[in-house]
Amino acid sequence: MFRAGGLHGAPIVTLMSERGTLRDGARPYYGLGLGVRPYRGVTVLSHSGGLPGYKAMFARVPECDFALVLLCNREDADPGARLRRILDICLEDEFPEPSPEMARPVAMPPAGIDGRYLDPISGEVATLAVDGGVVKLEKLGTALALRPDETGGFSDGWGNFLATVRLVARPAGGRPDLHLDFGGQCGVFAPVAPHVPADLAACTGLYRNAEMRGDMEVFVRDGLPLLRFGPAFHREAELALEPVAQDVCLARHERPWGAASYAVRFLRHAGAVEAVLVSSDRLKDIRFVRV
């Protein structure tokens, strides 16, 4: 079907790869079922997805009559990064443009910016590390490989949206602020210390979201603060709570097949915790009220 462009004369591939236009004029990289990404002078049509325990990706390069399917048995795998490495190997002699690493020089990321950053408005945490001139950034399970661009910032155009980061110096010096744009989801992330002391005793208890008909419990076991979604016997839904600022935590769980993380914000009234806001990479500000 992909070679023919469709079935029985219907231009299915053209329709599936037709990109829309957002209200601000920006065009996402995702069409009607297919991602459309420029890479080294060619077009890569792709789609990816996954469930707990695995990720998968299909890709086709029409100009080179090349296609592949990636099956990854870990949910923290990065099929997009692996795909680019495979394309670089298999199609090196067919690409019209050099690899990003061989392209014309641009400013390299400064030293000393590795670490954790917090957006105080959303409570979301971004972890940044520089590796070989590439800024690797992780936010709530979304991993980006940002490269220096012509604007003086860093960008990753491989996702369904263009992600950009600008480093803005702080008056007091030290690590800069990160001005992050995740395809229209913008925020200013300030550097935070590796460990911020916090007393979570006042936050323990049962919380409920009536709309979802779901409970969430914050408790301490063996001196470690934990968060659990659902009933007590559901141990797989337990996540470790790591304080990153006052009333802000990062909830994470590590499993053999991958990891997940959530931004957790405790809301107070007259000094007492009354609710929790939980955000993931796709769901934002889910409110659980203290029971």
N, C-alpha and C positions, 0 to 999 in steps of 0.2 A: 504494500500500500504506500509506503513512504517513497519508494522510487517512482511510482506512478503518480503520486501526489493526491491520491484519493481512491474512491471506489465508484465504478459505474458512472464516471464523469463528474462526480461530486468532488469539489476541491477541498477535501477534508483537511489535509495538512495545512493548506493556506489559511483556512478558517481557524484552525486550532492554534496557529502561530501568529494570529493577528493581535498586535498589542493595542491596548486601549490608551486613553489619555485621561489623566487625573484633572481635577478641577483647577489646579495651579499650572497646568500645562505639562507637567512631568509625565513621562511614559515609563511605566514599570516594565521589567524584563519578562513578565509572565503574560502569555496570551490566553487563549481559551483552551487550556489543558496542556500547553507546551511552553516551556521556557525558551526564550529567544535571546541568545547571548553572543555578542561579537567576541572573537578570540583570535588574535594573531592574523587578522585579515579575512577570517572566514566566519560563518554563522554556525553556531552549535544549537541544535534543537534538543531539548531535554526535558525530563520530568523525574522527580525524585520523591521519595516518601519513606515511611517506616512506621513501625510499631515497637513496643518494648522488646528489645533483644536484637533488632536488626534494622538496617537501612538498605535501600536499593535505589538504583538510578539507571535510567535509559538515556542514551544520547546518540545523536546522528549528526554528521557533518555532510550536508548535501553536496557541497563543492568537491569533496574528496570521495564521495560515495563510501563513507566509512560510518560504521555504527558499532555500539557495544552496549552491554548490560553489566552493571556492577552489582554484586550481591555481597553485603557486609553483615557478618553475624555479631556485630556489636552496635548498640544504638548510639555510642559516642564516636562512631567512625565518621569520617568526613568524605563522602563520596565525591563531592565537587572537587576537592583538592586532589584526590586520587585520579579522577577523570582527567584533570589538566596534565598531570604527570604522564598518564598513558598517552594522551594526545601528543604531547611533546616528543615522546619516544616513537610512536607509530607514524606520525605525520610530519616529522621534522623537515623532510625534504620537500614537502608540499605546501607548507605555510608560506603565504606571501610576506608575512612580517616576522621579525625576530621575537624571541621569548621576552616577556617583561623584564627579566633580569639583564638581557642584553640590549634593551632599548636605550635611547639616549639618556645620559646621566641626569638625575634629578637629586634634590637635596635628600640626604640620608637622615633617618630619625635620630634625634639627639640622644646622648647617653643619659642614664639615670632616670628614665621615665617608667621603668618597670614597677608594677605594683597594683594596688587595688584602688578603685575610684568609686565614688558614690554620688548619685543624683538625689539630693535631699527632697526633691518634690515627689518623685515616683518611688523612692526607696530602692531603686534598682542598683545593683553593683556590677561594675565592669572590671575585669582583670586584664591587665595589659602586660605584654612581654615583647621585647624586640629580639628577633632572631634572623641574623643574616640580612639586615636591611628591610625585613618585613615586620610590620607591626601586627602581632597576633593578639586579638582581642576577643574575650569571651564574655557574654552577657546572658544570663539565664538560659544557658544551654546553647545559645547561638554563637558559633565560632566564626570569626572573620580573619582573613589574611589581607591586611591593608598595606598597600604599597604607595610610596611617594608619588604624588601627581603634580601636574603643571601648576596647580593653584597654591602650592606650598603646603598643602595638607596631605591626607592619606585617604585612599578610597579602595573599595572592593565592589566591583560590579558583577560578581558572579552569582549573587543571590537573586531573589525575585525583585529586588529593588537595589538602587545605588546607595551604598552605605559610605559615609564620609566622616572623617575625624579631623578636627583642627586643634592644634595645641596652642593654648593661650597662656602666656606667662602670668604668674600671680605677683602682685606688688611685693609680697614678702619674700619672693624667691622660692626655691625648692621645686618640686614637681609641678608641672603646669596643670591647668584645668583642661578637661577634654570636652570640646563642643561636638557632640555626637548627633548625627542625623541618620537614623535607620529608615530611610525611605519615607520621610515625613514624620516619623516619631523622633522628636528632637529632645535633647536634654543637655544640661551642663553638669558634668561629673567632676567633682572635686576630689583630690587625693585624700585618702584616709590612712591612718596608721594600721599596721598589720593586725594589731589586737587592741580593741577598745573595751575596757572593763565595763560591765553592765550587770545590774541586778535584775534577773528575770523572775525572782520569786513572786513579785507583785503581778506578773503576767500569767502565771499558771492558772489553769482552769479550763472549763468547757466552753466552746464557742459554737454558734449555730448560724447557718444561712438558711432561712426559711424558704427562699425561692428555690434553692437547689435541694432542699430537704436533706441537708448534709451537716454533719458535725465535724469539728476540729478540736483537738485537745492539745494543750501545752502542759508539759509535765517534766519532772526531773527524775532520772534513773541513774543510780550510781554516780551522782554528782554532775551528770551531763544533761543539759536542757534538750528536750526533744519536742517535736511536733508530729501529731498523728492525724491523718484524715480517716474518718470512718470509725468503726467499732474497735474495741481494744484488742480483739484477736487478730486484727489485720496488721500484723507486724511489718508486712512489706510496704505499708504506707507510712512508716515512721521515717522522719528526717531529722538529722542533727541541726540544732539551731546555733548559729555562730553570730554573736553580736558584732556589728560593724559601726554602730553609732547609737546615740540615745534613742531607745524604742525602735530601732531598726535592726533587723537580723537577716542573715542569709540562711535559708533552709536548704540543706543538701542531703542526698543519699547516694551512696556508692554501691553499685551492684556489679557482679562479674561481667554483665553484658553492657554496662554503661552507667551514666550518672544523670541526675536531674537536680535542678535548683529553682528556688522560688524567692522572691522578695517578700519579706514579712514586715509589716509596720503595725505597731501597737498604738491605738488611739486612746487618749485620756480625756476625762472630763472631771474637773475639780481635783486633778491629781490622781484619780483612779482610772485604771485601764477598763474601758467599756467595750472595745471592739478591736478587730484585727482586719487589716487589708492585705490580701495575698495576690501577688502577680506572678505570672509565668511568662514565657516568651510570647505567648499569644493571648492569654486571658489576663486582663488588667483590673486591679482594684476590686477583687471579689471580697465582699464584706461579710465577716462573721461576727455576730453580736454575742457578747458574753452572756451566758445563761445564769 
